Amino acid sequence: MATTQTFSIRPGCRADLPHAVEVFLSAFRKDDLFDILFPNRHTHPHVIRAQISRLYASRYWSLNYDLRVVAGNDDGRIVGLTWWKRPKAAMSFWERWVSPYAWIAPLISTWFSIRDWLFPIKDLDKYAGDTFVRAFATVEPALINTPRREKAWYLSTLAVDPTVQSKGLGTMLLRDGLERVDQEGNAAWLIALETVEEYYKKHGFREVGRANVGELQDWTGGAIMFRNDE
């Protein structure tokens, strides 16, 4: 008799990072944002994989990033993930200054900076890769402009492997994060990719601005959406 795979959410660990990278690349391989950030990604596919791998390692060792993964209960295969960023204003004194992690993470982050300087990714267009950061910097001051928004959790990434989409795993991951946000009484926000704005509206988000401006004007996504920010 055939069995139906079930899934569970758990905190991500360092060993999960390579699998998380592959889920991310599978889920977002068609989004035109990555043609802007990685203009040679189709001829040099190693570039985006190497950059996302380094980004995820850096996030894992950052104090305010939190990785959650969803995996099959039968085979343990990771098929989805979220990265939530908690602003420092929402972190406790213990988390920021006293915990062992608070002492270790800066050292590892320093090593990553040295590594990137000594061993840059071959064929990476660094200027193009920073396009999102530059574009968002032009709109951020008008968005993160209240004490409540300063403490809002940022949903940086929600990705589900295309082979198991339409099974409710994205919603399971989103609700998992929003439950934790609500427990702390904070707001949440995100920048949506194309066509998913209505999905996030169903979960209480509303559009307050656009990130596809300036150098990102050709991106078809970019809705900036907040939840419980008033």
VEXLO-127938 format. One line per 3 residues: number of its first residue (from 1); their letters; for each residue y, z, x of C-alpha. Coordinates in nm, 3 decimals, padded with zeros to 5 digits. Each point is the difference from the previous one (the first is absolute). Layout:
BEGIN
NUM> A> Y Z X ~ ...
***
This chain:
BEGIN
1> MAT> 00.000 00.000 00.000 ~ 00.345 -00.092 00.131 ~ 00.235 00.288 00.066
4> TQT> 00.376 00.008 -00.039 ~ 00.199 00.107 00.302 ~ 00.231 00.297 -00.054
7> FSI> 00.297 00.093 00.213 ~ 00.181 00.311 00.119 ~ 00.335 00.072 00.164
10> RPG> 00.029 00.210 00.314 ~ 00.251 00.060 00.280 ~ -00.014 -00.270 00.264
13> CRA> -00.115 00.081 00.354 ~ 00.058 -00.177 00.330 ~ -00.335 -00.179 -00.022
16> DLP> 00.115 -00.158 -00.326 ~ 00.295 -00.181 00.158 ~ -00.176 -00.325 00.102
19> HAV> -00.151 -00.030 -00.348 ~ 00.338 00.074 -00.160 ~ 00.156 -00.281 00.203
22> EVF> -00.261 -00.248 -00.124 ~ 00.049 00.106 -00.363 ~ 00.374 -00.043 00.038
25> LSA> -00.032 -00.347 00.155 ~ -00.244 -00.111 -00.271 ~ 00.217 00.132 -00.282
28> FRK> 00.332 -00.145 00.117 ~ -00.098 -00.312 00.192 ~ 00.175 -00.228 -00.254
31> DDL> 00.331 00.184 -00.032 ~ 00.289 -00.203 00.138 ~ 00.165 00.309 00.150
34> FDI> -00.245 -00.023 00.288 ~ 00.095 -00.361 00.068 ~ 00.352 00.134 00.062
37> LFP> -00.107 00.295 00.215 ~ -00.276 -00.187 00.186 ~ 00.103 -00.367 00.000
40> NRH> -00.293 -00.101 00.225 ~ -00.265 00.206 -00.179 ~ -00.202 -00.306 -00.108
43> THP> -00.021 -00.143 00.352 ~ -00.021 00.339 00.175 ~ -00.182 00.230 -00.244
46> HVI> -00.051 00.263 00.269 ~ 00.373 00.080 -00.013 ~ 00.015 00.151 -00.348
49> RAQ> -00.332 00.181 00.047 ~ 00.115 00.156 00.327 ~ 00.339 00.097 -00.143
52> ISR> -00.142 00.158 -00.316 ~ -00.260 00.184 00.209 ~ 00.273 00.150 00.217
55> LYA> 00.213 00.078 -00.304 ~ -00.284 00.184 -00.172 ~ -00.083 00.199 00.313
58> SRY> 00.366 00.099 00.029 ~ 00.014 00.105 -00.363 ~ -00.316 00.204 00.032
61> WSL> 00.161 00.204 00.276 ~ 00.334 00.034 -00.182 ~ 00.074 00.331 -00.166
64> NYD> 00.111 -00.140 -00.332 ~ -00.246 -00.285 -00.065 ~ -00.310 00.068 -00.207
67> LRV> -00.301 -00.233 -00.020 ~ -00.239 00.011 -00.295 ~ -00.300 -00.230 -00.035
70> VAG> -00.239 -00.091 -00.280 ~ -00.360 -00.065 00.104 ~ -00.330 -00.080 -00.165
73> NDD> -00.215 00.303 -00.068 ~ -00.316 -00.193 00.085 ~ 00.096 -00.187 00.316
76> GRI> 00.315 00.183 00.112 ~ 00.185 -00.329 00.043 ~ 00.378 00.033 -00.018
79> VGL> 00.138 -00.236 -00.263 ~ 00.351 00.133 -00.061 ~ 00.275 00.214 00.146
82> TWW> 00.345 00.142 -00.045 ~ 00.261 00.103 00.253 ~ 00.252 00.249 -00.136
85> KRP> 00.303 00.104 00.204 ~ 00.144 00.343 -00.064 ~ 00.360 00.033 00.120
88> KAA> 00.071 00.289 00.232 ~ 00.215 00.156 -00.272 ~ -00.317 00.046 -00.208
91> MSF> -00.204 00.158 00.281 ~ -00.036 00.371 00.059 ~ 00.118 00.182 00.311
94> WER> -00.366 00.055 00.096 ~ -00.083 -00.370 -00.027 ~ 00.299 -00.110 00.206
97> WVS> 00.013 00.261 00.275 ~ -00.292 00.245 00.012 ~ -00.328 -00.176 -00.080
100> PYA> -00.216 -00.125 00.290 ~ 00.043 -00.352 -00.132 ~ 00.378 00.033 00.035
103> WIA> -00.047 00.058 00.374 ~ -00.262 -00.267 00.062 ~ 00.147 -00.286 -00.204
106> PLI> 00.322 -00.044 00.204 ~ -00.199 -00.025 00.322 ~ -00.223 -00.272 -00.139
109> STW> 00.299 -00.184 -00.147 ~ 00.161 00.003 00.344 ~ -00.313 -00.151 00.151
112> FSI> 00.001 -00.274 -00.265 ~ 00.359 -00.088 00.094 ~ -00.094 -00.022 00.366
115> RDW> -00.306 -00.210 -00.083 ~ 00.206 -00.246 -00.207 ~ 00.244 -00.037 00.289
118> LFP> -00.268 -00.045 00.265 ~ -00.240 -00.207 -00.210 ~ 00.190 -00.201 -00.262
121> IKD> -00.203 -00.204 -00.248 ~ -00.045 -00.354 00.127 ~ 00.178 -00.265 -00.212
124> LDK> 00.172 00.261 -00.221 ~ 00.347 -00.102 -00.116 ~ 00.156 00.346 00.012
127> YAG> 00.329 -00.110 -00.153 ~ -00.176 -00.154 -00.302 ~ -00.223 00.304 -00.032
130> DTF> 00.304 00.226 -00.036 ~ 00.154 -00.213 -00.277 ~ -00.104 00.239 -00.276
133> VRA> 00.152 00.299 00.179 ~ 00.331 -00.179 00.051 ~ 00.016 -00.129 -00.357
136> FAT> -00.082 00.334 -00.159 ~ 00.258 00.177 00.216 ~ 00.269 -00.194 -00.186
139> VEP> -00.105 00.134 -00.342 ~ -00.136 00.346 00.086 ~ 00.334 00.190 00.002
142> ALI> 00.060 -00.091 -00.365 ~ -00.353 00.105 -00.099 ~ -00.081 00.324 00.182
145> NTP> 00.323 00.152 -00.122 ~ -00.091 00.321 -00.187 ~ -00.177 00.321 00.107
148> RRE> -00.291 -00.084 -00.230 ~ -00.044 -00.347 00.147 ~ 00.021 00.142 00.351
151> KAW> -00.315 00.203 -00.079 ~ -00.181 -00.285 -00.174 ~ -00.343 -00.105 00.126
154> YLS> -00.018 -00.366 00.106 ~ -00.311 -00.200 -00.089 ~ -00.002 -00.225 00.302
157> TLA> -00.336 -00.166 -00.067 ~ -00.253 -00.029 -00.280 ~ -00.279 -00.245 00.080
160> VDP> -00.338 -00.075 -00.155 ~ -00.258 -00.240 00.139 ~ 00.001 -00.318 -00.215
163> TVQ> -00.380 00.021 -00.041 ~ 00.035 00.316 -00.212 ~ 00.332 -00.058 -00.171
166> SKG> 00.018 00.034 -00.381 ~ -00.217 00.313 00.016 ~ 00.290 00.243 -00.040
169> LGT> -00.006 00.112 00.364 ~ 00.368 -00.074 00.056 ~ 00.090 00.210 -00.301
172> MLL> -00.229 00.277 00.121 ~ 00.176 00.001 00.336 ~ 00.345 -00.012 -00.156
175> RDG> -00.071 00.286 -00.238 ~ -00.144 00.205 00.286 ~ 00.329 -00.029 00.186
178> LER> 00.221 00.053 -00.303 ~ -00.188 00.318 -00.092 ~ 00.085 00.143 00.341
181> VDQ> 00.361 -00.115 -00.029 ~ 00.028 00.164 -00.343 ~ -00.155 00.324 00.126
184> EGN> 00.290 00.028 00.245 ~ 00.248 -00.097 -00.271 ~ 00.135 -00.299 00.194
187> AAW> 00.092 -00.357 -00.076 ~ -00.186 -00.305 00.133 ~ 00.103 -00.350 00.096
190> LIA> -00.135 -00.327 00.135 ~ 00.087 -00.361 00.077 ~ -00.221 -00.225 -00.209
193> LET> -00.161 -00.322 00.104 ~ 00.013 -00.301 -00.231 ~ -00.129 00.023 -00.360
196> VEE> -00.085 00.373 -00.002 ~ 00.327 00.135 -00.137 ~ -00.138 00.033 -00.354
199> YYK> -00.302 00.188 00.130 ~ 00.218 00.265 00.163 ~ 00.224 00.023 -00.307
202> KHG> -00.307 00.112 -00.195 ~ -00.023 00.295 00.238 ~ 00.360 00.109 -00.045
205> FRE> 00.180 -00.200 00.269 ~ 00.320 -00.190 -00.072 ~ 00.177 -00.264 00.205
208> VGR> 00.328 00.116 00.157 ~ 00.066 -00.269 00.260 ~ -00.137 -00.281 00.213
211> ANV> -00.115 -00.014 00.361 ~ -00.029 -00.380 00.017 ~ 00.356 -00.045 00.122
214> GEL> 00.153 -00.141 00.316 ~ -00.274 -00.106 00.236 ~ -00.260 00.070 -00.271
217> QDW> 00.166 -00.211 -00.268 ~ -00.294 -00.243 -00.005 ~ -00.252 00.277 -00.074
220> TGG> -00.125 -00.018 -00.359 ~ -00.063 00.376 -00.020 ~ 00.230 00.289 00.082
223> AIM> 00.062 00.204 -00.314 ~ 00.110 00.353 00.100 ~ -00.140 00.238 -00.260
226> FRN> 00.045 00.374 -00.053 ~ -00.186 00.251 -00.218 ~ 00.139 00.333 -00.126
229> DE> 00.305 -00.028 00.223 ~ 00.251 00.133 -00.257
***
